[in-house]
Structure formats: structure tokens, C-alpha cells
């Protein structure tokens, strides 16, 4: 399987308290409720704790924007701007800057708002040079679990597809580009079809691109699931399955998925192209594509579908997927993702909390927790940097250094 992630020359193993992939420093400027926040960090797990509304999740959201996409809240770029800056009509821009360390070196990564006329966009810089947002995935990967994520995945099939596409991006940094381009081309095609005299040659060109993207997007999704399946088989054989989080099976069904099992990709592209042409003026005709794939998620232990599982079971299944995905990236691609675990501890009983702590403490990349209290982390099995966010903002002008200790 080809991948667009940087390949490292060596495998790097993790010691108990040290992470190979970590954020050394993060600075936020006019982002959400943080006018000016600077955190200097160790290569260890991080706990951000404090009262509701102090901005804990906002920090995790900022980190999630170091990859392509809208971040863990899927917000529009205008919503990131500090509200006081909007009200006082001052300089209307926000920015995120981090120093990131990996086995492949040290990188300075920045992202923020760019306004050109009436257009607003998000830009990125790598070591002070402008870079495409998609290229950030070649430097670092980020995965997250939030209370809202489980609700979103259960809300629609479209959200399940988005979830799988974000996981797929970690093994192919151009995957989301293809998804965005596919959606854009489909909208263009629909506009052309609404015109009285449609340009058939232009339609042929667009449909050819849509066909190619359809097959590519679905093939990459299937590649990811194959990799996760292979990981399960290896862990099952070696008795390395995580005890308290159920092994999960993910299945994608669709016409293109079925055809790719039987035919070469080019033949499948030709089929999709012919179906698109047939459907130009027959709106009732079903057109196969990545936006019609059906995704089912099962607990391997009892073969129960995620959709009919209890709320508690659904959370454990989601955690299991994220942890398995993190192990896959670390073990096969030497690209352990930064984990963002927002308010997740409050939703776990003591047994599963301890199991999650143990799994995360072994993870080869930095993990970020948020909580209203540090008490639940007293038994964390390795060092975790505990940061009282309210105290930092009120008494230290938003500046923190790990040498301060627990403050």
C-alpha cells in the first residue's frame, strides 16, 4: 500500500515517561477565549484542568487545526476569532503556533486566518514558509475523542464516512483533498445540468474526474480497513488485544467497493463514468460513489452493531477504534498521532479509566487530556504534566513552563 506520510529510517521505542512525538511549545493569539496563551511543555502526557468555560477544549481544538480540516468542532474559520476582538473592531485575526518534535526533527508549525478582500481562508506555515494544509499531515498526525464525536457518528451515515475519511487521511495525507475535490466537482456538475443547454464536453471532463476520484477515495478507505484488520489479526495471534476495550470490525459496503474486489480500478472508473452519463437527465437513477458508501461498525466480541449498542458500549467502541488506529500508525508507519482526549475520563468507570491510562501511557506520542479536576489523574501510571488553566490565565498572564510544576 502506498502512503504519503514521511517514512522514518528507524523504529523508535517509547520509554515509560518519554514520548517520541510531542508538542514542545504552543502559542495561541486571539483564538476563542485565549487572547494570548503560551505553554512550554515536556515530552510527556498533558492534563489541562479547570472550570467550565476556562478554555480547555479550545486548546485541544487549536491543536486539531494543525492538520487539514475544520478541527474537532468542525467550526468555520470566523468562529475562532476572540469575541472581544470582534466587539471592539480591532485587528481581526487569530493564530496558532507550535514547536513540534519528532524522530525526524524539530518543526515550527503555524496556522491562522488570511483575509483577501471579502474572502477568508486558513493558511499554514512550516518553518516560516507557506505550505499547503494537506502537507501538515506529512509532519504530524492528530486523533481525538470528544463527547460530541460519538453523538455525531450515530447521527448519520455521512458522519460515519467523515470519521473514516479523517482516519484514512493519516495514511494518505492527500485523501481529504480528494474528498473535497470530489464534492466540489459534483456541485459543479449539478450547476451545469441546471443550465438550459448543458456543455456535454465539459460534463465529460468533470465526470471523468469524478469517476477517478470516486474509485481512489473508496480504495484508500478500504486500504485503511485492511490495515486495521491485519493489526487485529497480529494482536489476536500474539495475545496483545487491549483487554477492556472491545476489538472492533468496520465494514464498508457499496457498488464500487464490490466491483473493486472483482475488477481493476480502471474498469471500475469506466463503469462509474457510464453511470454518471446515464444519470444526467434521470435524477432518480442511483449513482454509486463515496458519498453513498454504507459503513457498519461492530463489536467483535458479541457482533453487536454500534447503532444498537448502549451509550456506554458506544463510547468504549469509539475509544477502541482510536487506540487501534494510533497503534497502527505507530507500529507500521512510525507516525504515532498526538491524542486529544476531551472530557473523556468523566464518562468512564474506574476500571476503564485505569485501562485507558495504561494504554495512553504506553503510546509513543503526547496525549492531551481535559478535565474539571486533577483528582482522577492521581493514579496515572507515568508522569503527566498537570496545568491549572484558570490559574495560568489569572496569575501568570497566560504563560506556563513545565519547570513551574503543578500550579
FENKAVEN-V448335 format. One record per residue. N is the residue number from 1. RES is the residue in one letter. OMEGA is omega in whole degrees, 0 to 359 (none if undefined). D_FIRST is the distance of its C-alpha to the first C-alpha in Angstrom with 2 decimals. Layout:
((N;RES;OMEGA;D_FIRST) (N;RES;OMEGA;D_FIRST))
This chain:
((1;X;177;0.00) (2;X;173;3.81) (3;X;184;6.53) (4;X;178;10.23) (5;X;177;11.74) (6;X;177;13.98) (7;X;180;13.05) (8;X;185;16.23) (9;X;183;17.85) (10;X;167;19.10) (11;X;181;18.81) (12;X;180;21.70) (13;X;186;23.66) (14;X;170;25.93) (15;X;190;29.66) (16;X;187;31.60) (17;X;188;32.85) (18;X;180;30.48) (19;X;179;27.22) (20;X;180;24.75) (21;X;182;23.79) (22;X;174;26.91) (23;X;181;29.10) (24;X;179;32.17) (25;X;174;34.14) (26;X;178;34.04) (27;X;177;36.67) (28;X;180;37.37) (29;X;178;39.90) (30;X;181;41.45) (31;X;182;38.50) (32;X;182;39.68) (33;X;178;42.59) (34;X;177;41.80) (35;X;183;43.89) (36;X;182;43.04) (37;X;180;40.97) (38;X;180;39.83) (39;X;174;38.18) (40;X;196;37.74) (41;X;173;35.61) (42;X;176;34.70) (43;X;182;31.26) (44;X;174;31.88) (45;X;185;31.63) (46;X;170;33.81) (47;X;171;36.24) (48;X;181;37.81) (49;X;183;40.85) (50;X;183;43.81) (51;X;177;45.56) (52;X;179;44.28) (53;X;181;43.98) (54;X;176;43.69) (55;X;181;40.28) (56;X;181;37.92) (57;X;179;35.29) (58;X;178;35.75) (59;X;178;34.45) (60;X;178;31.28) (61;X;178;30.93) (62;X;179;31.31) (63;X;180;28.49) (64;X;179;26.22) (65;X;174;26.96) (66;X;169;25.26) (67;X;178;22.07) (68;X;178;21.91) (69;X;184;23.84) (70;X;178;27.28) (71;X;188;27.03) (72;X;175;27.85) (73;X;182;30.95) (74;X;184;29.52) (75;X;173;32.70) (76;X;187;33.81) (77;X;179;34.18) (78;X;184;37.99) (79;X;181;38.13) (80;X;185;36.97) (81;X;177;40.19) (82;X;186;42.86) (83;X;179;45.53) (84;X;179;48.43) (85;X;177;47.13) (86;X;184;47.06) (87;X;183;50.61) (88;X;175;52.22) (89;X;179;50.70) (90;X;184;49.57) (91;X;189;46.52) (92;X;177;43.81) (93;X;177;40.59) (94;X;181;38.35) (95;X;177;35.89) (96;X;179;33.47) (97;X;179;32.89) (98;X;165;31.12) (99;X;185;30.73) (100;X;182;27.37) (101;X;177;26.68) (102;X;176;23.46) (103;X;181;22.75) (104;X;178;21.80) (105;X;178;25.26) (106;X;184;27.57) (107;X;170;27.13) (108;X;184;29.60) (109;X;178;28.19) (110;X;173;30.47) (111;X;182;30.44) (112;X;185;33.41) (113;X;174;35.30) (114;X;180;36.14) (115;X;177;38.91) (116;X;185;39.60) (117;X;178;42.64) (118;X;182;42.05) (119;X;177;38.26) (120;X;180;36.48) (121;X;177;32.90) (122;X;180;30.88) (123;X;179;30.03) (124;X;174;28.20) (125;X;175;28.99) (126;X;184;27.17) (127;X;175;29.73) (128;X;179;32.33) (129;X;177;30.41) (130;X;182;29.39) (131;X;176;25.66) (132;X;179;23.67) (133;X;182;23.13) (134;X;182;19.39) (135;X;180;19.29) (136;X;179;20.65) (137;X;176;17.33) (138;X;182;16.30) (139;X;181;19.33) (140;X;174;19.64) (141;X;181;18.44) (142;X;174;21.09) (143;X;182;21.45) (144;X;172;24.80) (145;X;178;27.02) (146;X;176;30.27) (147;X;182;33.04) (148;X;186;32.38) (149;X;180;28.67) (150;X;179;29.50) (151;X;182;32.17) (152;X;182;29.94) (153;X;180;27.21) (154;X;187;30.03) (155;X;183;31.78) (156;X;176;29.64) (157;X;179;26.53) (158;X;178;25.81) (159;X;175;25.68) (160;X;179;23.23) (161;X;178;20.88) (162;X;179;21.47) (163;X;179;20.78) (164;X;180;17.35) (165;X;178;16.59) (166;X;176;17.75) (167;X;181;15.54) (168;X;180;12.47) (169;X;183;13.75) (170;X;176;13.21) (171;X;177;9.42) (172;X;187;10.02) (173;X;179;13.62) (174;X;186;14.31) (175;X;181;13.80) (176;X;175;17.49) (177;X;179;18.65) (178;X;179;17.40) (179;X;179;19.14) (180;X;180;22.27) (181;X;177;22.36) (182;X;180;22.03) (183;X;181;24.96) (184;X;180;26.96) (185;X;179;26.68) (186;X;176;27.73) (187;X;177;30.73) (188;X;180;31.63) (189;X;180;31.53) (190;X;178;33.83) (191;X;179;36.22) (192;X;181;36.50) (193;X;178;37.21) (194;X;181;40.00) (195;X;182;41.80) (196;X;181;44.66) (197;X;183;43.33) (198;X;179;39.56) (199;X;186;38.07) (200;X;180;36.20) (201;X;179;34.53) (202;X;176;33.22) (203;X;178;32.05) (204;X;181;30.22) (205;X;181;28.40) (206;X;182;27.47) (207;X;176;26.45) (208;X;178;24.21) (209;X;179;22.35) (210;X;181;22.38) (211;X;180;20.91) (212;X;180;17.97) (213;X;180;17.39) (214;X;182;17.96) (215;X;181;15.19) (216;X;181;12.67) (217;X;182;13.88) (218;X;179;13.84) (219;X;180;10.40) (220;X;174;9.08) (221;X;180;11.73) (222;X;176;10.74) (223;X;179;7.18) (224;X;182;9.47) (225;X;176;11.96) (226;X;179;9.99) (227;X;179;9.22) (228;X;177;12.93) (229;X;178;14.08) (230;X;177;12.74) (231;X;179;14.45) (232;X;182;17.53) (233;X;179;17.78) (234;X;181;17.70) (235;X;177;20.21) (236;X;180;22.31) (237;X;183;22.53) (238;X;180;23.54) (239;X;181;25.81) (240;X;180;24.18) (241;X;178;24.14) (242;X;192;25.98) (243;X;191;29.40) (244;X;177;30.74) (245;X;189;27.76) (246;X;173;26.75) (247;X;189;23.33) (248;X;174;21.91) (249;X;178;20.20) (250;X;182;18.81) (251;X;175;18.88) (252;X;180;18.35) (253;X;178;20.63) (254;X;182;21.37) (255;X;181;22.06) (256;X;178;18.85) (257;X;180;16.85) (258;X;181;19.08) (259;X;181;18.85) (260;X;175;15.04) (261;X;189;15.60) (262;X;189;18.13) (263;X;174;17.62) (264;X;183;15.45) (265;X;181;14.45) (266;X;177;17.39) (267;X;178;19.83) (268;X;176;18.94) (269;X;179;19.49) (270;X;178;22.83) (271;X;181;23.78) (272;X;179;23.27) (273;X;180;25.23) (274;X;179;28.04) (275;X;177;28.26) (276;X;180;28.59) (277;X;179;31.34) (278;X;187;33.17) (279;X;185;33.17) (280;X;182;34.69) (281;X;175;38.14) (282;X;188;37.48) (283;X;179;36.51) (284;X;182;36.56) (285;X;180;33.72) (286;X;178;30.47) (287;X;180;27.52) (288;X;180;24.07) (289;X;182;21.62) (290;X;179;19.63) (291;X;178;23.09) (292;X;180;24.13) (293;X;178;21.38) (294;X;184;23.06) (295;X;177;21.66) (296;X;182;23.28) (297;X;185;23.16) (298;X;167;24.85) (299;X;184;26.36) (300;X;185;25.30) (301;X;182;28.72) (302;X;180;30.89) (303;X;180;28.45) (304;X;178;30.13) (305;X;179;28.64) (306;X;186;28.36) (307;X;182;30.73) (308;X;178;33.55) (309;X;177;33.13) (310;X;180;35.73) (311;X;179;35.33) (312;X;178;34.99) (313;X;180;32.33) (314;X;178;30.34) (315;X;180;30.40) (316;X;178;29.26) (317;X;180;26.34) (318;X;177;25.27) (319;X;180;25.67) (320;X;179;23.65) (321;X;182;20.64) (322;X;180;20.90) (323;X;178;21.42) (324;X;178;18.51) (325;X;179;16.20) (326;X;179;17.93) (327;X;178;17.50) (328;X;182;13.73) (329;X;180;13.57) (330;X;187;16.13) (331;X;185;15.08) (332;X;187;11.39) (333;X;182;11.32) (334;X;186;15.09) (335;X;183;15.73) (336;X;182;18.25) (337;X;167;19.53) (338;X;180;23.23) (339;X;177;24.60) (340;X;187;27.39) (341;X;189;29.52) (342;X;173;32.31) (343;X;186;35.38) (344;X;185;33.38) (345;X;182;35.78) (346;X;184;38.72) (347;X;181;36.94) (348;X;173;36.31) (349;X;187;38.88) (350;X;181;39.62) (351;X;182;37.49) (352;X;175;34.27) (353;X;179;35.17) (354;X;179;35.41) (355;X;178;32.14) (356;X;178;30.36) (357;X;182;32.16) (358;X;181;31.08) (359;X;182;27.38) (360;X;180;27.48) (361;X;179;29.59) (362;X;183;26.91) (363;X;188;24.18) (364;X;178;23.17) (365;X;180;23.80) (366;X;176;26.95) (367;X;182;27.89) (368;X;175;30.53) (369;X;166;32.96) (370;X;179;35.78) (371;X;176;38.93) (372;X;182;42.60) (373;X;177;43.61) (374;X;187;42.56) (375;X;183;44.34) (376;X;183;41.43) (377;X;181;39.55) (378;X;181;42.35) (379;X;180;40.48) (380;X;192;37.12) (381;X;175;36.02) (382;X;182;35.34) (383;X;174;36.62) (384;X;182;36.12) (385;X;184;37.63) (386;X;186;39.95) (387;X;176;40.92) (388;X;190;43.82) (389;X;180;42.93) (390;X;180;46.39) (391;X;179;48.09) (392;X;184;45.88) (393;X;186;46.67) (394;X;188;50.37) (395;X;182;51.40) (396;X;177;48.98) (397;X;177;48.42) (398;X;181;44.74) (399;X;179;44.02) (400;X;172;42.55) (401;X;185;41.83) (402;X;178;40.48) (403;X;177;43.58) (404;X;187;45.68) (405;X;183;44.46) (406;X;180;44.77) (407;X;none;46.86))
